[in-house]
Structures are given as C-alpha cells and as structure tokens.
Amino acid sequence: MTDKATIVVHSGDMDKLYSALIIATGALSMGMDASLYFTFWGLERLVKGKLEGGRLSRMHLFGIGKWMVRRRMQAARVASLEKLLQDFKELGGKIIACEMTMQIMGIKKDDLRADLIDEYGAVGTYVQEARESSITLFI
Amino acid sequence: MADIKVDVRGETCPVPLVETRKALRKASPGDTVEIVGTHPASKKEIPMALKALGLKLKDIEEDGDVWRIKIGV
C-alpha cells in the first residue's frame, strides 16, 4: 500500500466538489499521491464550461442558497474550483474519467476538458488505484 | 542557495498548504522557503506536512495574527 488518496467524485454538487478537491490537493501537499475518479454527476463538471455549474447539496433554494454561499466563500477568499484543479494537476494529481458515464450521458471526449484528464477508465481502473491507496473516499 | 518567499496572508484552507508544497517542489537543495500567512490551522499543518516530506523546519515566528515559517530544503 502506497501513501495515496483515491477519491470517487460521484456528485456534481458544488460543495461536494470542493470537499473532494480540497482533500485531494491537501493529500498532495502532505506528500501523498492522489487520484480523482470522476463518474456520474461528478463527470458532468468536467464538461467544458460546467465546472462551476453545480448546485448546492443542501439549501440550494433555486440558486439563492448557492449565490449566498458563493458570496460568503468569496469574502473568505476561498479558492475557485478552477484554481484547485490547476493546483491538483501541478502537484502531480491524476484525473480519471469514467467511460461508462460518458456512454450513458452521451458525453464525448471532445466535450470534456482534455487539459485535465489523464486517463479514461472503468471500475478496474478505480479498484487498481484504490487497492494501492491508504485513503479512499466516495463523494 | 536562494531565499524563496511565499505570501499567503488572508488566504484560507487549503491554499497556504498547497502554495507551500508548490514552492517546495520548485526549490533546489540548499534553498530556504519562507511562508507568511494568517490562516490559523495552516500554522499547525505546514509543520505536519514538512515532517511527512522529511524536510527541516528552521523557524516559526508569530506576530499577532501573522505567522512566518522558514523551511530548509
């Protein structure tokens, strides 16, 4: 088992994506390896132009809740999702896109952010990553 | 032997930790990396990261809300 964190990013909710990216960049910063496996609604966030488009998992209130939380996050100077993703890549993090989700949702490679994705895979890829990880999470 | 300074005053989780790691990756052996910040948890967590990375914490200073961490690469 190596010192690695593997996270399944299943949710496309803004707050959950923050949790996944903060943990993943944190793990890299503490000297671990990290892999993010984007599937279902999470993968939708890697479609060009949709990164910030997720709703709030609770109290979304037709967008008012999200707007309020974003304002508070800006006031607290929380990093953008884009910055966290760029940091994740710069620190050597790996991003895997789920091929089955692409099929189900009709997402083509051209629709996705090719600048971020290292690999396209299925469950075997996740299991292989997870079995060599000391931290694995489903978000 | 260079002195690399990283200013993360006003930044919150996980930016101080991430910027520290980014600076350390770019530094060469013999360099000193100095991080200045205000995020309270990072003052504890950056030394934890240094331990995990096997790097030397040279000094921690505090002046009010501002802390300054010096790292030997």
Backbone of each chain as ProteinMPNN parsed JSONL, in Angstrom:
{"seq_chain_A": "MTDKATIVVHSGDMDKLYSALIIATGALSMGMDASLYFTFWGLERLVKGKLEGGRLSRMHLFGIGKWMVRRRMQAARVASLEKLLQDFKELGGKIIACEMTMQIMGIKKDDLRADLIDEYGAVGTYVQEARESSITLFI", "coords_chain_A": {"N_chain_A": [[0.845, -1.197, 0.0], [0.645, 2.104, -0.976], [1.377, 5.528, -0.112], [-1.245, 7.044, -0.715], [-4.141, 8.808, -1.942], [-7.323, 8.032, -3.076], [-10.117, 9.181, -4.692], [-13.533, 8.872, -5.373], [-15.37, 10.859, -7.401], [-18.485, 11.368, -7.414], [-20.631, 12.992, -7.07], [-21.997, 15.981, -8.462], [-22.429, 18.257, -7.167], [-21.725, 21.567, -6.084], [-20.587, 22.107, -3.497], [-19.745, 19.59, -2.682], [-17.901, 18.94, -4.6], [-15.97, 20.807, -3.975], [-15.17, 19.727, -1.475], [-14.003, 17.297, -2.294], [-11.89, 18.211, -3.939], [-10.404, 19.805, -2.199], [-9.554, 17.968, -0.264], [-8.067, 16.297, -1.922], [-6.039, 17.998, -3.018], [-4.913, 18.693, -0.644], [-3.898, 16.227, 0.258], [-1.897, 15.78, -1.677], [-0.28, 17.928, -1.056], [0.647, 17.197, 1.399], [2.441, 15.335, 0.754], [1.48, 12.963, -0.314], [0.358, 10.729, -2.978], [-2.296, 11.306, -5.326], [-5.483, 10.451, -6.69], [-8.278, 11.194, -8.705], [-11.401, 9.963, -9.438], [-13.688, 10.567, -11.719], [-17.131, 10.296, -12.004], [-20.576, 9.663, -13.049], [-22.612, 12.331, -11.95], [-20.55, 13.832, -11.153], [-18.697, 13.705, -13.233], [-19.898, 15.307, -15.096], [-19.154, 17.842, -14.384], [-16.706, 18.137, -15.505], [-17.193, 18.642, -18.07], [-16.706, 20.939, -20.68], [-16.925, 24.276, -19.606], [-18.7, 23.765, -17.521], [-17.809, 23.548, -14.94], [-18.258, 25.229, -12.679], [-20.923, 24.967, -12.467], [-22.44, 23.41, -10.715], [-25.065, 22.545, -8.339], [-25.971, 23.479, -4.943], [-25.588, 21.08, -2.362], [-27.35, 21.084, -0.247], [-29.956, 23.299, 0.792], [-30.118, 24.739, -1.593], [-32.108, 26.254, -2.754], [-33.347, 27.115, -5.241], [-31.159, 28.32, -6.365], [-30.621, 30.594, -4.928], [-29.531, 30.016, -2.44], [-27.081, 28.947, -3.206], [-25.923, 31.186, -4.394], [-25.687, 32.834, -2.16], [-23.917, 31.336, -0.548], [-21.688, 31.292, -2.21], [-21.025, 33.99, -2.244], [-20.243, 34.334, 0.391], [-18.091, 32.63, 0.419], [-16.382, 33.915, -1.326], [-15.887, 36.213, 0.166], [-14.463, 35.08, 2.232], [-12.269, 34.425, 0.884], [-12.0, 31.934, -0.425], [-10.512, 29.546, -2.531], [-11.065, 29.253, -6.107], [-12.84, 26.645, -7.889], [-11.548, 26.078, -10.244], [-8.918, 26.976, -9.741], [-8.198, 25.16, -7.737], [-8.271, 22.763, -9.163], [-6.247, 23.235, -11.055], [-4.057, 23.472, -9.328], [-4.099, 20.898, -8.276], [-3.375, 19.414, -10.528], [-0.853, 20.532, -11.051], [0.573, 19.663, -8.844], [0.882, 17.05, -9.402], [-1.335, 15.345, -9.392], [-3.756, 12.86, -10.437], [-6.278, 12.502, -12.9], [-9.122, 10.642, -13.632], [-11.5, 9.738, -16.019], [-14.76, 8.427, -16.138], [-15.675, 6.004, -18.372], [-18.077, 4.663, -18.822], [-19.997, 6.395, -17.811], [-19.719, 8.422, -19.666], [-20.774, 7.187, -21.882], [-23.459, 6.634, -21.053], [-24.425, 9.199, -20.54], [-24.055, 10.4, -22.889], [-21.726, 11.83, -23.364], [-19.011, 13.104, -25.117], [-15.484, 12.645, -25.869], [-14.496, 15.038, -26.858], [-16.17, 16.854, -25.646], [-15.27, 17.074, -23.119], [-12.918, 18.408, -20.651], [-9.985, 18.154, -21.873], [-7.521, 19.028, -21.067], [-7.346, 18.444, -18.419], [-7.818, 15.755, -17.928], [-6.269, 12.638, -17.375], [-6.621, 10.011, -17.961], [-8.906, 7.593, -19.329], [-11.271, 5.471, -17.992], [-12.56, 2.412, -16.412], [-14.308, 0.486, -13.904], [-12.279, -1.262, -13.106], [-9.979, 0.272, -13.254], [-10.428, 2.105, -11.213], [-10.475, 0.321, -8.972], [-7.905, -0.702, -9.059], [-6.43, 1.626, -8.532], [-7.472, 2.215, -6.0], [-6.783, -0.007, -4.433], [-4.176, 0.321, -3.94], [-4.118, 2.428, -2.267], [-4.026, 4.336, 0.775], [-5.977, 5.965, 1.642], [-9.312, 6.096, 0.717], [-12.145, 7.5, -0.76], [-15.64, 8.19, -1.234], [-17.365, 10.549, -2.866]], "CA_chain_A": [[0.0, 0.0, 0.0], [1.433, 3.334, -1.014], [0.796, 6.686, 0.528], [-2.023, 7.619, -1.802], [-5.568, 9.023, -1.715], [-8.132, 7.873, -4.284], [-11.465, 9.671, -4.398], [-14.546, 8.799, -6.42], [-16.178, 12.086, -7.424], [-19.751, 10.941, -7.978], [-21.564, 14.124, -7.01], [-21.643, 17.188, -9.206], [-22.782, 19.414, -6.332], [-20.593, 22.47, -5.908], [-19.926, 21.963, -2.193], [-19.087, 18.28, -2.598], [-16.72, 19.016, -5.456], [-14.983, 21.495, -3.144], [-14.625, 18.783, -0.484], [-13.125, 16.344, -2.984], [-10.673, 18.874, -4.425], [-9.605, 20.272, -1.061], [-8.89, 16.789, 0.31], [-7.085, 15.784, -2.89], [-4.863, 18.883, -3.068], [-4.303, 18.583, 0.688], [-3.113, 14.985, 0.279], [-0.686, 16.019, -2.483], [0.563, 18.888, -0.331], [1.268, 16.495, 2.528], [3.402, 14.363, 0.225], [0.873, 11.732, -0.828], [-0.148, 10.749, -4.347], [-3.761, 11.423, -5.299], [-6.222, 10.216, -7.928], [-9.704, 11.507, -8.66], [-12.144, 9.199, -10.437], [-14.933, 11.313, -11.958], [-18.187, 9.466, -12.562], [-21.931, 10.213, -12.976], [-22.813, 13.792, -11.951], [-19.226, 14.446, -10.984], [-18.059, 13.832, -14.548], [-20.535, 16.434, -15.782], [-18.42, 19.072, -14.038], [-15.512, 18.226, -16.366], [-17.609, 19.079, -19.406], [-16.254, 22.327, -20.886], [-17.837, 25.345, -19.186], [-19.682, 23.358, -16.496], [-17.141, 23.323, -13.658], [-18.887, 25.991, -11.59], [-22.369, 24.891, -12.658], [-23.123, 22.506, -9.787], [-25.928, 23.146, -7.327], [-25.557, 23.24, -3.56], [-26.22, 19.808, -1.995], [-28.474, 21.408, 0.645], [-30.343, 24.714, 0.806], [-29.828, 25.373, -2.885], [-33.182, 27.254, -2.848], [-33.454, 27.609, -6.631], [-29.976, 29.101, -6.739], [-30.371, 31.702, -3.978], [-28.614, 29.483, -1.428], [-25.755, 28.834, -3.815], [-25.427, 32.555, -4.576], [-25.277, 33.335, -0.84], [-22.716, 30.609, -0.116], [-20.567, 31.76, -3.049], [-20.625, 35.322, -1.758], [-19.505, 34.144, 1.648], [-16.814, 31.994, 0.08], [-15.528, 34.96, -1.898], [-15.477, 37.084, 1.276], [-13.456, 34.33, 2.996], [-11.202, 34.182, -0.094], [-11.844, 30.509, -0.756], [-10.022, 29.393, -3.915], [-12.067, 28.786, -7.067], [-12.681, 25.235, -8.266], [-10.545, 26.043, -11.304], [-7.576, 27.054, -9.132], [-7.928, 23.897, -7.042], [-7.966, 21.756, -10.182], [-4.923, 23.537, -11.619], [-3.085, 23.103, -8.289], [-4.098, 19.437, -8.211], [-2.567, 18.928, -11.652], [0.544, 20.977, -10.895], [1.227, 18.85, -7.812], [1.034, 15.668, -9.872], [-2.562, 14.552, -9.226], [-4.223, 12.171, -11.648], [-7.727, 12.534, -13.096], [-9.634, 9.565, -14.471], [-12.894, 9.947, -16.41], [-15.471, 7.156, -16.27], [-16.146, 5.803, -19.75], [-19.482, 4.25, -18.855], [-20.783, 7.622, -17.638], [-19.687, 9.129, -20.943], [-21.722, 6.477, -22.75], [-24.825, 6.828, -20.558], [-24.83, 10.606, -20.619], [-23.806, 10.916, -24.238], [-20.624, 12.799, -23.32], [-17.904, 12.69, -25.981], [-14.168, 13.13, -25.419], [-14.377, 16.445, -27.266], [-16.974, 17.697, -24.746], [-14.608, 17.13, -21.817], [-11.696, 19.2, -20.506], [-8.851, 17.265, -22.141], [-6.349, 19.557, -20.356], [-7.331, 17.96, -17.034], [-7.979, 14.301, -17.829], [-5.072, 11.84, -17.665], [-6.937, 8.649, -18.353], [-10.32, 7.226, -19.407], [-11.25, 4.105, -17.469], [-13.761, 1.802, -15.85], [-14.195, 0.1, -12.492], [-10.982, -1.895, -12.869], [-9.002, 1.34, -13.034], [-10.655, 2.596, -9.847], [-10.069, -0.69, -7.992], [-6.445, -0.76, -9.081], [-5.968, 2.822, -7.817], [-7.908, 2.165, -4.598], [-6.119, -1.072, -3.678], [-2.846, 0.778, -3.524], [-4.304, 3.692, -1.55], [-4.332, 4.245, 2.2], [-7.228, 6.718, 1.818], [-10.204, 6.109, -0.44], [-13.413, 8.135, -0.384], [-16.692, 8.3, -2.254], [-18.007, 11.843, -2.568]], "C_chain_A": [[0.882, 1.249, 0.0], [0.674, 4.453, -0.315], [0.007, 7.458, -0.53], [-3.483, 7.779, -1.4], [-6.291, 8.88, -3.049], [-9.566, 8.24, -3.945], [-12.368, 9.489, -5.614], [-15.358, 10.091, -6.332], [-17.461, 11.762, -8.175], [-20.719, 12.113, -8.052], [-21.066, 15.291, -7.847], [-22.001, 18.44, -8.423], [-21.539, 20.25, -6.046], [-19.838, 22.213, -4.592], [-19.183, 20.636, -2.075], [-17.834, 18.233, -3.47], [-15.591, 19.765, -4.719], [-14.337, 20.532, -2.157], [-13.618, 17.855, -1.145], [-11.806, 17.012, -3.373], [-9.785, 19.37, -3.286], [-8.86, 19.086, -0.435], [-7.77, 16.314, -0.626], [-5.843, 16.68, -2.969], [-4.14, 18.85, -1.719], [-3.408, 17.353, 0.768], [-1.813, 15.171, -0.499], [0.278, 16.937, -1.728], [1.282, 18.239, 0.839], [2.171, 15.357, 2.043], [2.82, 13.057, -0.266], [0.649, 11.85, -2.331], [-1.67, 10.906, -4.245], [-4.355, 11.185, -6.683], [-7.684, 10.566, -7.708], [-10.388, 10.754, -9.788], [-13.509, 9.871, -10.616], [-15.958, 10.43, -12.647], [-19.545, 10.133, -12.366], [-21.953, 11.745, -12.95], [-21.498, 14.53, -11.754], [-18.568, 14.689, -12.332], [-18.627, 15.013, -15.336], [-19.788, 17.755, -15.526], [-17.144, 19.226, -14.868], [-15.868, 18.5, -17.822], [-17.228, 20.557, -19.515], [-17.324, 23.331, -20.444], [-18.789, 24.993, -18.059], [-19.098, 23.204, -15.095], [-17.864, 23.996, -12.49], [-20.409, 25.829, -11.589], [-23.129, 24.013, -11.675], [-24.001, 23.249, -8.797], [-25.333, 22.892, -5.944], [-26.273, 21.976, -3.087], [-27.394, 20.0, -1.035], [-28.716, 22.898, 0.558], [-29.972, 25.441, -0.482], [-30.84, 26.492, -3.157], [-33.257, 27.917, -4.226], [-32.291, 28.518, -7.015], [-29.65, 30.226, -5.763], [-29.353, 31.259, -2.915], [-27.197, 29.405, -1.967], [-25.126, 30.223, -3.962], [-24.916, 33.106, -3.238], [-23.981, 32.668, -0.37], [-21.504, 31.082, -0.919], [-20.072, 33.124, -2.605], [-19.799, 35.22, -0.49], [-18.145, 33.516, 1.392], [-15.849, 33.022, -0.503], [-15.002, 35.879, -0.801], [-14.377, 36.411, 2.094], [-12.246, 33.99, 2.129], [-10.919, 32.699, -0.326], [-11.444, 30.418, -2.233], [-11.149, 28.914, -4.829], [-11.825, 27.306, -7.364], [-11.609, 25.099, -9.345], [-9.128, 26.091, -10.721], [-7.222, 25.734, -8.443], [-7.565, 22.792, -8.034], [-6.579, 21.975, -10.788], [-3.822, 23.166, -10.625], [-2.95, 21.582, -8.199], [-3.216, 18.862, -9.322], [-1.094, 19.292, -11.477], [1.296, 20.117, -9.883], [1.257, 17.361, -8.179], [-0.172, 14.78, -9.681], [-3.044, 13.989, -10.551], [-5.746, 12.213, -11.719], [-8.15, 11.457, -14.085], [-11.109, 9.858, -14.768], [-13.544, 8.596, -16.657], [-16.088, 7.027, -17.67], [-17.615, 5.422, -19.832], [-20.391, 5.472, -18.703], [-20.85, 8.391, -18.955], [-20.71, 8.53, -21.902], [-23.163, 6.778, -22.349], [-25.295, 8.254, -20.82], [-24.566, 11.221, -21.993], [-22.728, 11.992, -24.262], [-19.483, 12.274, -24.201], [-16.6, 13.264, -25.461], [-13.997, 14.615, -25.717], [-15.147, 17.39, -26.353], [-16.226, 17.958, -23.449], [-13.333, 17.977, -21.843], [-10.471, 18.28, -20.658], [-7.592, 17.724, -21.405], [-6.241, 18.988, -18.944], [-7.254, 16.44, -16.935], [-6.715, 13.544, -18.261], [-5.43, 10.514, -18.314], [-8.45, 8.459, -18.424], [-10.389, 5.772, -18.955], [-12.592, 3.637, -16.957], [-13.465, 1.341, -14.427], [-12.824, -0.514, -12.163], [-9.896, -0.864, -12.567], [-9.146, 1.891, -11.623], [-10.126, 1.605, -8.817], [-8.546, -0.765, -7.907], [-5.842, 0.433, -8.327], [-6.245, 2.673, -6.313], [-7.136, 1.121, -3.792], [-4.709, -0.675, -3.271], [-2.919, 2.111, -2.764], [-4.586, 3.456, -0.076], [-5.586, 5.054, 2.53], [-8.053, 6.518, 0.554], [-11.58, 6.579, 0.003], [-14.37, 8.151, -1.568], [-17.471, 9.577, -1.956], [-19.038, 12.171, -3.647]], "O_chain_A": [[1.745, 1.421, 0.861], [-0.504, 4.327, 0.019], [0.515, 8.391, -1.153], [-4.007, 6.988, -0.616], [-5.924, 9.522, -4.033], [-10.159, 7.681, -3.023], [-12.028, 9.89, -6.727], [-15.963, 10.377, -5.299], [-17.525, 11.865, -9.4], [-21.524, 12.212, -8.978], [-19.866, 15.551, -7.926], [-21.896, 19.553, -8.939], [-20.455, 19.722, -5.799], [-18.61, 22.115, -4.579], [-18.126, 20.561, -1.45], [-16.845, 17.582, -3.132], [-14.419, 19.405, -4.827], [-13.115, 20.512, -2.01], [-12.52, 17.647, -0.631], [-10.733, 16.447, -3.161], [-8.56, 19.355, -3.397], [-7.676, 19.191, -0.116], [-6.674, 15.975, -0.18], [-4.719, 16.178, -2.985], [-2.916, 18.963, -1.656], [-2.293, 17.423, 1.285], [-0.748, 14.764, -0.035], [1.493, 16.742, -1.76], [2.372, 18.658, 1.228], [2.608, 14.522, 2.834], [3.562, 12.135, -0.602], [0.739, 12.942, -2.893], [-2.252, 10.662, -3.188], [-3.826, 11.638, -7.697], [-8.255, 10.272, -6.658], [-10.01, 10.884, -10.952], [-14.381, 9.75, -9.756], [-15.708, 9.884, -13.721], [-19.653, 11.08, -11.587], [-21.378, 12.386, -13.829], [-21.352, 15.692, -12.135], [-17.96, 15.736, -12.559], [-17.929, 15.635, -16.136], [-19.8, 18.66, -16.36], [-16.567, 20.312, -14.93], [-14.999, 18.583, -18.69], [-17.402, 21.326, -18.57], [-18.481, 23.242, -20.857], [-19.608, 25.824, -17.666], [-19.793, 22.782, -14.17], [-18.053, 23.387, -11.437], [-21.103, 26.476, -10.805], [-24.348, 23.882, -11.788], [-23.744, 24.402, -8.451], [-24.333, 22.19, -5.797], [-27.457, 21.807, -3.379], [-28.32, 19.189, -1.007], [-27.798, 23.672, 0.286], [-29.567, 26.604, -0.462], [-30.494, 27.536, -3.711], [-33.232, 29.143, -4.338], [-32.425, 29.38, -7.884], [-28.538, 30.753, -5.766], [-28.45, 32.008, -2.543], [-26.236, 29.751, -1.28], [-23.941, 30.407, -3.686], [-23.87, 33.751, -3.176], [-23.072, 33.328, 0.134], [-20.417, 31.25, -0.365], [-18.871, 33.391, -2.588], [-18.799, 35.916, -0.316], [-17.166, 33.834, 2.067], [-14.653, 33.003, -0.211], [-13.838, 36.278, -0.816], [-13.47, 37.079, 2.591], [-11.308, 33.34, 2.592], [-9.769, 32.271, -0.411], [-11.983, 31.138, -3.074], [-12.079, 28.246, -4.375], [-10.737, 26.784, -7.119], [-10.853, 24.127, -9.361], [-8.247, 25.345, -11.149], [-6.095, 25.25, -8.549], [-6.669, 21.987, -7.78], [-5.831, 21.023, -11.006], [-2.787, 22.619, -11.008], [-1.849, 21.047, -8.065], [-2.419, 17.951, -9.093], [-0.205, 18.476, -11.721], [2.492, 19.868, -10.03], [1.617, 16.52, -7.355], [-0.052, 13.56, -9.797], [-2.788, 14.539, -11.622], [-6.425, 11.987, -10.718], [-7.634, 11.361, -15.199], [-11.873, 10.189, -13.861], [-12.961, 7.725, -17.302], [-16.912, 7.843, -18.081], [-18.316, 5.797, -20.772], [-21.419, 5.579, -19.371], [-21.891, 8.94, -19.317], [-21.408, 9.239, -22.627], [-23.989, 7.133, -23.191], [-26.42, 8.48, -21.266], [-24.821, 12.403, -22.222], [-22.786, 12.935, -25.052], [-19.046, 11.134, -24.044], [-16.594, 14.24, -24.711], [-13.422, 15.355, -24.919], [-14.834, 18.578, -26.278], [-16.5, 18.936, -22.754], [-12.753, 18.228, -22.899], [-9.992, 17.705, -19.681], [-6.698, 16.92, -21.143], [-5.172, 19.04, -18.335], [-6.696, 15.9, -15.98], [-6.169, 13.769, -19.342], [-4.665, 9.962, -19.104], [-9.194, 9.087, -17.669], [-9.655, 4.929, -19.469], [-13.604, 4.332, -17.045], [-12.48, 1.765, -13.822], [-12.286, -0.306, -11.076], [-9.014, -1.093, -11.739], [-8.16, 2.118, -10.922], [-9.411, 1.992, -7.893], [-7.976, -0.878, -6.821], [-4.873, 0.281, -7.583], [-5.391, 2.959, -5.474], [-6.862, 1.327, -2.61], [-4.123, -1.267, -2.364], [-1.923, 2.823, -2.635], [-5.285, 2.512, 0.292], [-6.192, 4.853, 3.582], [-7.562, 6.74, -0.553], [-12.114, 6.116, 1.011], [-13.963, 8.128, -2.73], [-18.15, 9.68, -0.934], [-19.688, 13.215, -3.582]]}, "seq_chain_B": "MADIKVDVRGETCPVPLVETRKALRKASPGDTVEIVGTHPASKKEIPMALKALGLKLKDIEEDGDVWRIKIGV", "coords_chain_B": {"N_chain_B": [[21.784, 28.757, -3.654], [18.952, 30.024, -2.688], [16.544, 32.42, -1.475], [13.297, 31.829, -1.055], [10.221, 33.404, -1.116], [6.896, 33.153, 0.069], [3.802, 34.555, 0.066], [0.945, 34.185, 1.789], [-0.921, 35.576, 3.162], [-4.132, 36.2, 4.451], [-5.249, 34.218, 2.926], [-7.171, 31.158, 2.797], [-7.913, 27.726, 3.875], [-7.446, 25.304, 1.263], [-5.22, 26.745, 0.587], [-2.746, 27.937, 1.815], [-1.262, 25.616, 2.521], [-1.095, 24.262, 0.08], [0.242, 26.134, -1.545], [2.627, 26.201, -0.199], [3.617, 23.636, -0.677], [3.862, 23.766, -3.458], [5.862, 25.684, -3.735], [7.956, 24.361, -2.457], [8.405, 22.229, -4.158], [9.494, 23.521, -6.317], [11.821, 24.512, -5.327], [15.415, 24.317, -4.855], [17.92, 22.04, -3.516], [19.331, 23.308, -0.536], [18.152, 25.765, -0.683], [16.114, 28.259, 0.991], [12.814, 28.307, 2.054], [10.325, 30.584, 2.722], [7.314, 31.055, 4.346], [4.619, 33.214, 4.691], [1.769, 33.81, 6.541], [-1.748, 33.93, 7.587], [-3.749, 32.166, 8.182], [-5.025, 30.235, 10.714], [-5.042, 27.331, 11.163], [-3.196, 26.398, 9.322], [-0.734, 27.045, 10.333], [-0.229, 25.06, 12.114], [-0.465, 22.871, 10.468], [1.307, 23.049, 8.282], [3.892, 22.503, 9.429], [3.327, 19.786, 10.0], [3.086, 18.707, 7.464], [5.694, 19.112, 6.579], [7.103, 17.352, 8.15], [6.093, 14.935, 7.209], [7.133, 15.095, 4.667], [9.761, 14.939, 5.145], [11.338, 17.204, 5.57], [13.171, 20.091, 6.783], [12.109, 22.07, 9.42], [12.926, 25.275, 9.946], [12.363, 27.561, 11.433], [9.746, 29.129, 13.34], [7.87, 32.021, 13.511], [5.823, 34.359, 15.245], [3.605, 37.084, 14.966], [1.254, 38.766, 16.293], [-1.581, 38.11, 14.41], [-0.199, 37.143, 12.33], [1.871, 34.658, 10.977], [5.1, 33.189, 10.416], [6.907, 30.945, 8.621], [9.89, 29.194, 8.322], [11.646, 27.184, 6.077], [14.021, 24.65, 5.491], [15.421, 23.421, 2.567]], "CA_chain_B": [[21.087, 28.984, -2.378], [18.04, 31.17, -2.861], [15.501, 32.636, -0.486], [12.012, 31.904, -1.763], [9.184, 33.895, -0.196], [5.52, 32.911, -0.357], [2.889, 35.343, 0.908], [-0.431, 33.675, 1.734], [-1.724, 36.296, 4.157], [-5.533, 36.363, 4.037], [-5.739, 33.02, 2.213], [-7.703, 30.137, 3.694], [-7.722, 26.315, 3.521], [-6.15, 24.671, 1.523], [-4.224, 27.498, -0.181], [-1.395, 28.037, 2.392], [-0.603, 24.31, 2.445], [-0.842, 23.963, -1.337], [1.283, 27.043, -2.046], [3.88, 25.759, 0.434], [4.08, 22.451, -1.418], [4.272, 24.195, -4.796], [7.161, 26.372, -3.601], [8.97, 23.361, -2.094], [8.71, 21.434, -5.36], [10.309, 24.317, -7.239], [13.072, 24.891, -4.672], [16.564, 23.418, -5.009], [18.578, 21.754, -2.23], [20.101, 24.445, -0.021], [17.294, 26.957, -0.651], [15.225, 28.454, 2.132], [11.471, 28.748, 1.667], [9.67, 31.28, 3.831], [5.877, 31.221, 4.108], [3.978, 34.163, 5.607], [0.322, 33.639, 6.415], [-2.605, 34.283, 8.724], [-4.717, 31.083, 8.418], [-4.528, 29.603, 11.954], [-4.798, 25.887, 11.093], [-2.011, 26.125, 8.496], [0.458, 27.194, 11.185], [-0.012, 23.716, 12.683], [-0.456, 21.823, 9.441], [2.515, 23.109, 7.442], [4.927, 21.659, 10.058], [2.962, 18.368, 9.851], [3.441, 18.343, 6.079], [7.16, 19.077, 6.476], [7.529, 16.104, 8.78], [5.759, 13.868, 6.252], [8.003, 15.23, 3.491], [11.15, 14.781, 5.586], [12.052, 18.477, 5.423], [13.547, 20.704, 8.057], [11.501, 23.318, 9.858], [14.022, 26.071, 10.509], [11.92, 28.566, 12.4], [8.378, 29.673, 13.271], [7.71, 33.279, 14.256], [4.448, 34.844, 15.252], [3.462, 38.483, 15.326], [-0.202, 38.945, 16.225], [-2.241, 37.067, 13.613], [0.673, 36.747, 11.219], [2.952, 33.713, 11.302], [6.163, 33.116, 9.413], [7.545, 29.632, 8.752], [11.065, 29.047, 7.458], [11.896, 25.767, 5.773], [15.271, 24.333, 4.804], [15.181, 22.379, 1.554]], "C_chain_B": [[20.225, 30.239, -2.486], [17.075, 31.242, -1.681], [14.181, 32.799, -1.223], [10.941, 32.343, -0.77], [7.792, 33.659, -0.783], [4.601, 33.658, 0.611], [1.468, 34.83, 0.748], [-1.279, 34.34, 2.828], [-3.137, 36.495, 3.621], [-6.103, 35.154, 3.319], [-6.195, 31.978, 3.229], [-7.443, 28.733, 3.134], [-8.162, 26.021, 2.095], [-4.982, 25.477, 0.943], [-2.838, 27.599, 0.5], [-0.582, 26.742, 2.278], [-0.19, 23.991, 1.0], [0.283, 24.849, -1.884], [2.648, 26.7, -1.44], [4.472, 24.603, -0.37], [4.576, 22.832, -2.817], [5.649, 24.846, -4.745], [8.266, 25.364, -3.308], [9.368, 22.514, -3.294], [9.624, 22.168, -6.315], [11.684, 24.631, -6.653], [14.174, 23.861, -4.937], [17.186, 23.159, -3.637], [19.455, 22.938, -1.804], [19.291, 25.727, 0.045], [16.551, 27.052, 0.686], [13.888, 28.958, 1.613], [10.822, 29.367, 2.898], [8.213, 31.548, 3.487], [5.342, 32.211, 5.142], [2.484, 34.033, 5.433], [-0.424, 34.034, 7.668], [-3.592, 33.16, 9.072], [-4.244, 30.234, 9.604], [-4.175, 28.12, 11.812], [-3.517, 25.57, 10.317], [-0.72, 26.24, 9.299], [0.806, 25.844, 11.829], [0.257, 22.704, 11.577], [0.765, 21.861, 8.526], [3.659, 22.326, 8.112], [4.623, 20.159, 9.968], [3.354, 17.872, 8.46], [4.954, 18.214, 5.935], [7.709, 17.781, 7.044], [7.299, 14.938, 7.812], [6.695, 13.897, 5.041], [9.48, 15.066, 3.851], [11.975, 16.049, 5.412], [12.228, 19.165, 6.767], [12.833, 22.035, 8.29], [12.593, 24.133, 10.537], [13.552, 26.978, 11.634], [10.431, 28.874, 12.219], [8.346, 30.943, 14.103], [6.245, 33.664, 14.216], [4.421, 36.291, 15.672], [1.985, 38.82, 15.173], [-0.819, 37.799, 15.455], [-1.324, 36.5, 12.536], [1.733, 35.765, 11.712], [3.898, 33.62, 10.11], [6.901, 31.785, 9.63], [8.712, 29.544, 7.793], [11.429, 27.565, 7.328], [13.232, 25.603, 5.046], [15.035, 23.192, 3.826], [16.42, 21.512, 1.377]], "O_chain_B": [[20.718, 31.363, -2.387], [16.83, 30.252, -0.99], [13.971, 33.785, -1.93], [10.773, 31.732, 0.285], [7.539, 33.925, -1.958], [4.624, 33.42, 1.819], [0.852, 35.014, -0.302], [-2.225, 33.746, 3.347], [-3.32, 36.909, 2.476], [-7.315, 35.069, 3.121], [-5.694, 31.912, 4.352], [-6.841, 28.571, 2.072], [-9.24, 26.489, 1.731], [-3.875, 24.954, 0.819], [-1.832, 27.367, -0.17], [0.612, 26.763, 1.981], [0.915, 23.515, 0.744], [1.165, 24.373, -2.597], [3.686, 26.882, -2.076], [5.658, 24.592, -0.697], [5.574, 22.297, -3.3], [6.498, 24.593, -5.6], [9.374, 25.479, -3.832], [10.528, 22.125, -3.431], [10.422, 21.561, -7.029], [12.609, 24.978, -7.389], [13.898, 22.691, -5.206], [17.008, 23.948, -2.709], [20.213, 23.49, -2.602], [19.674, 26.672, 0.735], [16.388, 26.064, 1.402], [13.828, 29.91, 0.834], [10.774, 28.76, 3.968], [7.906, 32.181, 2.477], [5.591, 32.056, 6.338], [1.973, 34.13, 4.317], [0.171, 34.419, 8.674], [-4.207, 33.193, 10.138], [-3.198, 29.59, 9.528], [-3.124, 27.691, 12.287], [-2.833, 24.592, 10.617], [0.277, 25.596, 8.971], [1.974, 25.531, 12.056], [1.086, 21.806, 11.721], [1.211, 20.818, 8.046], [4.338, 21.556, 7.433], [5.543, 19.347, 9.87], [3.88, 16.771, 8.3], [5.442, 17.315, 5.249], [8.645, 17.189, 6.506], [8.163, 14.084, 7.618], [7.009, 12.856, 4.463], [10.343, 15.056, 2.973], [13.173, 15.981, 5.139], [11.539, 18.868, 7.742], [12.93, 22.974, 7.5], [13.121, 23.736, 11.576], [14.232, 27.149, 12.645], [9.918, 28.88, 11.099], [8.749, 30.94, 15.266], [5.524, 33.337, 13.273], [5.113, 36.693, 16.607], [1.516, 39.12, 14.075], [-0.609, 36.636, 15.801], [-1.644, 35.492, 11.907], [2.401, 36.0, 12.719], [3.543, 33.928, 8.972], [7.451, 31.544, 10.705], [8.561, 29.785, 6.596], [11.507, 26.82, 8.306], [13.528, 26.334, 4.101], [14.52, 22.137, 4.195], [16.413, 20.583, 0.57]]}, "name": "protein", "num_of_chains": 2, "seq": "MTDKATIVVHSGDMDKLYSALIIATGALSMGMDASLYFTFWGLERLVKGKLEGGRLSRMHLFGIGKWMVRRRMQAARVASLEKLLQDFKELGGKIIACEMTMQIMGIKKDDLRADLIDEYGAVGTYVQEARESSITLFIMADIKVDVRGETCPVPLVETRKALRKASPGDTVEIVGTHPASKKEIPMALKALGLKLKDIEEDGDVWRIKIGV"}
